[in-house]
């Protein structure tokens, strides 16, 4: 086993919660608001319920062989050649996700925070810090998540508390005015982006203590993150309204700008920016870790941590050319990305479960 480190079940649950929130806390409210309008919060709840089913499915796959990760599953259940092919496609999907996340943070920072800074500098700095952490293994990432999580909770509760006076319940009316179909369309992205991408944890399950309880805590972590996202969608509609939320690429960031307490506590969008950077750091770290570990296993290398820095530079370069502009990127992610997520979070686990059933029926052949 290339990875010698172990993380405890609490650290694992925190990582799952932070990865679920990830980039979704900033960009998610816009999509269901576009489709379901004032019923976007219902789309968020439907997406959460569907997401829990997907998470349960992924957790079931993770319990089949507690000591193996996804790359080893593929080789064991699908054979050497087919297993290697599926593993390489999965790693390409992880690479695509990582590059997309880095592009998102680059576009956000150059648009709202430091517009005069070259986007490549942001990519290199962000991934450089991640590479430094990943050279220390999964334990370092888990401990970072453990440190970040209380701060995230504190900032999130503060954001909700400060926005409470701005809430207008009339923004939710009329409920289901256009029927259930817009709600279901809005729930597609609400289910795919946060929850289906948790399939990455199939590479981490073997390195968690108490693997017999792993599915329970996997679902619990996803549920914690999902509740945060549903609250953010509801707040966006209650404060900004569905029209403004749907037309804004970063509605949650705009939401934080609405805070005004006694004309003294105002413009606390930095709260949202810090929350988002913390969760995005953990999510990108997990993706890059999965790529470096999986690539080392496929290539049968004796060491995987040395791949962190080269991968960081490759992802940084790829993120720059990921999409010609942010508008094209946003359109692509909302139109096509959910189906890509479903392929790997539903299709691949079902394939592995089916292969395992055939293997057991055939007496291990």
C-alpha positions as CSV (number, residue, x, y, z in Angstrom):
1,X,0.0,0.0,0.0
2,X,1.5,3.3,-1.1
3,X,-0.4,5.4,1.5
4,X,0.7,4.5,5.0
5,X,-1.2,7.3,6.8
6,X,-4.6,6.9,8.5
7,X,-7.3,9.4,9.4
8,X,-9.9,9.0,12.1
9,X,-13.6,8.9,11.5
10,X,-14.2,12.5,12.8
11,X,-11.6,13.9,10.3
12,X,-13.2,11.8,7.6
13,X,-16.7,13.2,8.3
14,X,-15.3,16.8,8.3
15,X,-13.6,16.2,4.9
16,X,-16.8,14.9,3.4
17,X,-18.8,17.9,4.7
18,X,-16.3,20.4,3.5
19,X,-16.0,18.8,0.1
20,X,-19.8,18.7,-0.2
21,X,-19.9,22.5,0.4
22,X,-16.8,23.1,-1.8
23,X,-17.4,25.5,-4.7
24,X,-21.2,24.9,-4.5
25,X,-21.7,27.4,-1.7
26,X,-20.8,30.2,-4.0
27,X,-22.2,29.2,-7.4
28,X,-25.0,26.7,-6.6
29,X,-27.9,29.0,-5.8
30,X,-27.9,30.5,-9.3
31,X,-28.8,27.4,-11.2
32,X,-31.9,26.2,-9.3
33,X,-33.1,29.9,-9.2
34,X,-32.8,30.0,-13.0
35,X,-34.9,26.8,-13.4
36,X,-37.3,26.8,-10.5
37,X,-37.4,30.5,-9.7
38,X,-38.9,31.1,-6.2
39,X,-39.1,27.4,-5.7
40,X,-35.3,27.0,-5.9
41,X,-35.2,26.1,-2.2
42,X,-37.5,23.1,-3.0
43,X,-35.0,22.1,-5.7
44,X,-32.3,22.2,-3.1
45,X,-34.2,19.8,-0.8
46,X,-35.0,17.4,-3.7
47,X,-31.3,17.6,-4.7
48,X,-30.3,16.8,-1.2
49,X,-32.6,13.7,-1.0
50,X,-31.4,12.4,-4.4
51,X,-27.8,13.2,-3.3
52,X,-28.2,11.1,-0.2
53,X,-29.2,8.1,-2.3
54,X,-26.1,8.5,-4.5
55,X,-23.9,8.9,-1.4
56,X,-25.4,5.7,0.1
57,X,-24.7,3.9,-3.2
58,X,-21.0,5.1,-3.2
59,X,-20.7,4.1,0.5
60,X,-22.0,0.6,-0.3
61,X,-19.3,0.2,-3.0
62,X,-16.7,1.4,-0.5
63,X,-17.7,-1.3,2.0
64,X,-17.3,-4.2,-0.4
65,X,-13.5,-4.5,0.1
66,X,-12.6,-2.2,3.1
67,X,-8.8,-2.5,2.5
68,X,-8.9,-1.5,-1.2
69,X,-9.4,1.8,-3.0
70,X,-11.1,2.4,-6.3
71,X,-8.0,1.6,-8.5
72,X,-7.6,-1.7,-6.7
73,X,-11.4,-2.4,-7.0
74,X,-11.2,-1.9,-10.7
75,X,-8.3,-4.3,-11.2
76,X,-9.9,-6.9,-8.9
77,X,-13.4,-6.9,-10.3
78,X,-12.9,-5.9,-14.0
79,X,-9.5,-7.5,-14.7
80,X,-6.2,-5.9,-15.5
81,X,-6.9,-4.3,-18.9
82,X,-10.5,-3.2,-18.4
83,X,-9.8,-2.1,-14.8
84,X,-6.8,0.0,-15.9
85,X,-8.9,1.6,-18.7
86,X,-11.7,2.5,-16.2
87,X,-9.2,3.8,-13.7
88,X,-7.5,6.1,-16.3
89,X,-10.9,7.5,-17.4
90,X,-11.8,8.1,-13.7
91,X,-8.5,9.9,-13.1
92,X,-9.1,12.0,-16.2
93,X,-12.5,13.0,-14.7
94,X,-10.7,13.9,-11.4
95,X,-8.2,16.0,-13.4
96,X,-11.0,17.8,-15.2
97,X,-12.7,18.6,-11.9
98,X,-9.5,19.8,-10.3
99,X,-8.7,22.1,-13.3
100,X,-12.2,23.4,-13.3
101,X,-12.1,24.3,-9.6
102,X,-8.8,26.1,-10.0
103,X,-10.2,28.0,-13.0
104,X,-13.2,29.0,-10.8
105,X,-11.0,30.5,-8.0
106,X,-8.9,32.3,-10.6
107,X,-11.9,33.9,-12.3
108,X,-13.5,34.8,-9.0
109,X,-10.3,36.4,-7.5
110,X,-9.5,38.4,-10.7
111,X,-13.1,39.6,-11.0
112,X,-13.9,40.5,-7.4
113,X,-10.9,40.6,-5.1
114,X,-7.6,41.4,-6.9
115,X,-8.5,42.3,-10.5
116,X,-5.0,43.5,-11.5
117,X,-3.3,40.2,-10.6
118,X,-2.6,37.8,-13.5
119,X,-4.9,34.7,-13.3
120,X,-1.9,32.4,-13.7
121,X,-0.3,33.8,-10.6
122,X,-3.4,32.9,-8.6
123,X,-3.5,29.4,-10.0
124,X,0.2,28.8,-9.2
125,X,0.0,30.2,-5.7
126,X,-3.2,28.2,-4.8
127,X,-1.8,24.9,-6.2
128,X,1.6,25.5,-4.7
129,X,0.2,25.5,-1.2
130,X,-1.8,22.4,-2.0
131,X,1.2,20.6,-3.4
132,X,3.2,21.5,-0.2
133,X,0.4,19.9,1.9
134,X,0.0,16.8,-0.2
135,X,3.7,15.9,0.1
136,X,2.8,15.2,3.7
137,X,0.0,12.8,2.8
138,X,-3.7,12.5,3.5
139,X,-3.2,13.0,7.2
140,X,-2.1,16.6,6.7
141,X,-5.2,17.4,4.6
142,X,-7.4,15.8,7.2
143,X,-5.8,17.9,10.0
144,X,-6.2,21.1,7.9
145,X,-9.9,20.3,7.5
146,X,-10.2,19.7,11.3
147,X,-8.7,23.2,11.9
148,X,-10.8,24.9,9.2
149,X,-14.1,23.4,10.1
150,X,-14.8,25.3,13.4
151,X,-14.0,28.6,11.6
152,X,-16.2,27.7,8.7
153,X,-19.1,26.9,11.1
154,X,-18.6,30.2,13.0
155,X,-18.5,32.3,9.8
156,X,-21.5,30.5,8.4
157,X,-23.6,31.1,11.5
158,X,-22.5,34.7,11.6
159,X,-23.5,35.2,7.9
160,X,-27.0,33.7,8.6
161,X,-27.5,35.8,11.7
162,X,-26.5,39.0,10.0
163,X,-28.8,38.3,7.0
164,X,-31.8,37.5,9.1
165,X,-33.1,41.1,9.2
166,X,-33.0,41.2,5.3
167,X,-35.3,38.2,4.9
168,X,-38.5,38.7,3.0
169,X,-40.8,35.7,3.0
170,X,-42.9,37.1,0.2
171,X,-40.0,36.2,-2.1
172,X,-41.0,32.5,-1.8
173,X,-44.5,33.1,-3.1
174,X,-46.3,31.6,-5.0
175,X,-45.1,28.1,-4.2
176,X,-45.1,25.6,-7.2
177,X,-46.7,28.2,-9.4
178,X,-45.3,26.5,-12.5
179,X,-45.7,22.9,-11.3
180,X,-43.1,20.4,-10.3
181,X,-41.1,20.1,-13.6
182,X,-39.1,23.3,-13.1
183,X,-38.3,22.1,-9.6
184,X,-37.0,18.8,-10.9
185,X,-34.9,20.5,-13.5
186,X,-33.4,22.7,-10.9
187,X,-32.7,19.7,-8.6
188,X,-30.5,18.1,-11.3
189,X,-27.5,20.4,-10.7
190,X,-28.3,20.6,-7.0
191,X,-27.8,16.9,-6.7
192,X,-24.8,16.5,-9.1
193,X,-22.4,19.2,-8.2
194,X,-22.2,18.8,-4.4
195,X,-23.1,15.1,-3.8
196,X,-22.1,13.1,-6.9
197,X,-18.6,14.4,-6.8
198,X,-18.1,12.6,-3.5
199,X,-17.2,9.5,-5.5
200,X,-13.6,10.7,-5.1
201,X,-13.7,9.3,-1.5
202,X,-13.6,5.8,-2.9
203,X,-9.9,6.4,-3.1
204,X,-9.8,7.4,0.6
205,X,-12.0,4.8,2.3
206,X,-9.2,2.3,3.0
207,X,-7.2,4.9,5.0
208,X,-10.0,5.6,7.5
209,X,-10.1,4.0,10.9
210,X,-13.3,2.0,11.8
211,X,-14.1,1.2,8.2
212,X,-17.2,-0.8,9.4
213,X,-19.0,2.5,10.2
214,X,-17.7,4.4,7.2
215,X,-21.0,4.5,5.2
216,X,-22.9,5.9,8.1
217,X,-20.4,8.8,8.6
218,X,-20.0,9.3,4.8
219,X,-23.8,10.0,4.6
220,X,-23.6,12.1,7.8
221,X,-20.9,14.3,6.4
222,X,-22.7,14.8,3.1
223,X,-25.9,15.6,5.0
224,X,-24.1,18.3,7.0
225,X,-22.8,19.9,3.9
226,X,-26.1,19.5,2.1
227,X,-28.0,21.4,4.9
228,X,-25.6,24.3,4.5
229,X,-26.2,24.4,0.8
230,X,-30.0,24.3,1.2
231,X,-29.8,27.2,3.6
232,X,-27.7,29.2,1.2
233,X,-30.2,28.6,-1.6
234,X,-33.1,29.6,0.6
235,X,-31.3,32.8,1.8
236,X,-30.5,33.8,-1.8
237,X,-34.2,33.6,-2.7
238,X,-35.4,35.2,0.6
239,X,-32.9,38.2,0.4
240,X,-32.1,38.7,-3.3
241,X,-35.1,37.2,-4.9
242,X,-35.0,34.5,-7.6
243,X,-34.5,37.0,-10.6
244,X,-31.4,38.6,-9.2
245,X,-30.0,35.3,-7.9
246,X,-30.4,33.6,-11.3
247,X,-28.7,36.5,-13.2
248,X,-25.7,36.6,-10.8
249,X,-22.8,34.2,-11.3
250,X,-21.9,34.3,-7.6
251,X,-25.2,35.0,-5.8
252,X,-23.9,34.0,-2.3
253,X,-21.1,36.6,-2.6
254,X,-23.6,39.2,-3.6
255,X,-25.8,38.0,-0.7
256,X,-23.0,38.8,1.8
257,X,-22.9,42.4,0.5
258,X,-26.5,42.9,1.6
259,X,-25.5,42.8,5.3
260,X,-26.2,46.0,7.0
261,X,-26.6,46.2,10.8
262,X,-27.2,49.7,12.1
263,X,-25.2,51.2,9.2
264,X,-22.1,50.0,11.1
265,X,-21.7,46.4,10.3
266,X,-21.8,46.3,6.5
267,X,-20.3,44.8,3.4
268,X,-19.1,41.6,5.0
269,X,-18.6,39.7,1.7
270,X,-15.1,38.8,3.0
271,X,-16.9,36.3,5.2
272,X,-18.3,34.4,2.2
273,X,-14.9,34.7,0.4
274,X,-13.0,33.1,3.3
275,X,-15.6,30.4,3.7
276,X,-15.4,29.6,0.0
277,X,-11.6,29.6,-0.2
278,X,-11.4,27.2,2.8
279,X,-13.8,24.7,1.4
280,X,-12.4,25.0,-2.1
281,X,-8.9,24.4,-0.8
282,X,-10.0,21.1,0.8
283,X,-12.0,20.0,-2.3
284,X,-9.1,20.7,-4.7
285,X,-6.6,19.0,-2.3
286,X,-8.7,15.9,-2.3
287,X,-8.9,15.8,-6.1
288,X,-5.2,16.3,-6.6
289,X,-4.5,13.7,-3.9
290,X,-6.7,11.2,-5.7
291,X,-5.0,11.9,-9.0
292,X,-1.5,11.5,-7.7
293,X,-2.2,8.3,-5.7
294,X,-4.3,6.8,-8.5
295,X,-1.7,7.6,-11.1
296,X,1.1,6.1,-9.0
297,X,-0.9,2.9,-8.6
298,X,-1.8,2.6,-12.3
299,X,1.9,3.1,-13.2
300,X,3.0,0.9,-10.4
301,X,5.3,3.5,-8.9
302,X,7.0,3.0,-5.5
303,X,6.3,6.5,-4.3
304,X,3.4,8.8,-5.0
305,X,4.0,12.0,-3.0
306,X,6.7,13.2,-5.4
307,X,3.9,13.6,-8.1
308,X,2.2,16.5,-6.1
309,X,4.4,19.3,-7.5
310,X,4.4,18.2,-11.2
311,X,0.7,17.7,-11.1
312,X,0.2,21.1,-9.5
313,X,2.0,22.8,-12.4
314,X,0.2,20.7,-15.0
315,X,-3.2,21.5,-13.5
316,X,-2.3,25.2,-13.2
317,X,-1.5,25.3,-16.9
318,X,-4.6,23.4,-17.8
319,X,-6.9,25.6,-15.8
320,X,-5.8,28.7,-17.8
321,X,-6.9,27.0,-21.0
322,X,-9.8,25.2,-19.5
323,X,-12.4,27.4,-21.2
324,X,-12.1,30.5,-23.4
325,X,-14.1,32.7,-20.9
326,X,-16.1,32.4,-17.7
327,X,-19.4,32.7,-19.5
328,X,-18.6,29.7,-21.7
329,X,-17.4,27.8,-18.6
330,X,-20.6,28.5,-16.7
331,X,-22.8,27.4,-19.5
332,X,-20.8,24.2,-20.0
333,X,-20.8,23.3,-16.3
334,X,-24.6,23.8,-15.9
335,X,-25.6,22.0,-19.2
336,X,-23.2,19.0,-19.4
337,X,-21.3,18.6,-16.1
338,X,-24.2,16.9,-14.2
339,X,-24.3,14.1,-16.7
340,X,-20.5,13.7,-16.4
341,X,-20.9,13.5,-12.6
342,X,-23.7,10.9,-13.0
343,X,-21.6,8.7,-15.2
344,X,-18.9,8.3,-12.5
345,X,-21.1,8.5,-9.3
346,X,-23.9,6.2,-10.5
347,X,-22.8,4.4,-13.6
348,X,-19.4,3.3,-12.3
349,X,-20.5,2.2,-8.8
350,X,-23.4,0.1,-10.4
351,X,-20.8,-1.4,-12.8
352,X,-18.6,-2.4,-9.8
353,X,-21.5,-3.8,-7.8
354,X,-22.7,-5.8,-10.8
355,X,-19.2,-7.1,-11.4
356,X,-18.9,-8.1,-7.7
357,X,-22.3,-9.9,-7.9
358,X,-21.2,-11.8,-11.0
359,X,-17.9,-12.7,-9.4
360,X,-19.6,-14.0,-6.2
361,X,-22.1,-16.0,-8.2
362,X,-19.3,-17.5,-10.3
363,X,-17.5,-18.6,-7.3
364,X,-14.8,-16.0,-7.5
365,X,-13.9,-16.6,-11.1
